[in-house]
């Protein structure tokens, strides 16, 4: 996979979502990280950062 800057993609996420019953913890995240890039999650408490990372690491299943 190649990103818009011509770098090889090492992580690619499209429409990542997680629901807990009626509560939407993560809603349609689309992002990517190219080879050699540094990436971080920024957001308020309860924004879904940890939930997204748990899904990316395979510790939780997307819904």
C-alpha positions in Angstrom: 0.0 0.0 0.0 1.3 3.5 -0.9 0.0 6.7 0.6 -0.5 10.1 -1.1 3.1 11.1 -0.3 4.5 8.0 -2.0 5.4 6.3 1.2 4.7 2.6 2.0 1.8 2.3 4.4 2.4 0.2 7.5 -1.0 0.8 9.1 -4.2 1.4 7.2 -7.6 1.8 9.0 -10.9 2.3 7.1 -14.3 2.9 8.8 -13.2 1.5 12.2 -16.2 1.5 14.7 -17.0 0.2 18.1 -20.3 0.1 19.9 -21.2 -1.0 23.4 -25.0 -1.5 23.2 -26.4 1.9 22.2 -23.2 3.8 23.1 -20.8 4.5 20.1 -17.2 4.6 21.5 -15.5 4.9 18.1 -17.3 6.1 15.0 -15.9 5.4 11.5 -12.1 6.2 12.0 -10.2 6.3 8.7 -6.5 6.8 8.9 -3.1 5.5 8.0 0.6 5.6 9.0 3.4 5.5 6.4 6.8 3.9 6.9 9.0 6.1 9.0 6.2 8.4 10.2 5.4 9.1 13.9 1.7 8.9 14.8 -0.3 9.7 17.9 -3.8 10.0 19.2 -4.9 13.2 20.8 -8.3 13.9 22.3 -10.4 14.5 25.4 -11.0 11.9 28.0 -13.7 9.5 26.8 -13.0 10.3 23.1 -12.2 6.6 22.2 -8.4 6.7 22.0 -7.8 3.6 24.1 -10.7 1.7 22.5 -9.3 2.4 19.0 -5.8 1.2 20.1 -7.3 -1.9 21.6 -8.9 -2.8 18.3 -5.8 -2.0 16.3 -3.8 -4.3 18.6 -6.3 -7.1 18.3 -7.4 -7.0 21.9 -11.0 -6.0 21.0 -13.2 -6.7 18.0 -14.6 -3.9 15.9 -18.4 -3.9 15.5 
